[in-house]
Amino acid sequence: MADIADFANDLVQERIDQAVAARLALMPKTVLHSLMFCDECDNAIPEARRLAQPGCTLCVVCQAADDMRAARYAR
């Protein structure tokens, strides 16, 4: 049997879903173009990566290093 807390949770979740949908609707629909060469090391970025990750600017090695650096300083 549903009680008032369940109804409140459903209402809050509905509002969150609406807010997320509204925010996503405002995001630009443009597709970013990937770079042919890495910004960091100037090595070629493989076509598979460019297609899988639109807008990528780093090769896999440099992206992994950047992710590790970001994770280290996120704390």
Buried (B, 14 or more C-beta within 10 A) or exposed (E): EEEEEEEEEEEEEEEEEEEEEEEEEEEEEEEEEBBEEBEBEEEEBEEEBBEEBEEBBBBBEBBEBBEEEEEEEEE
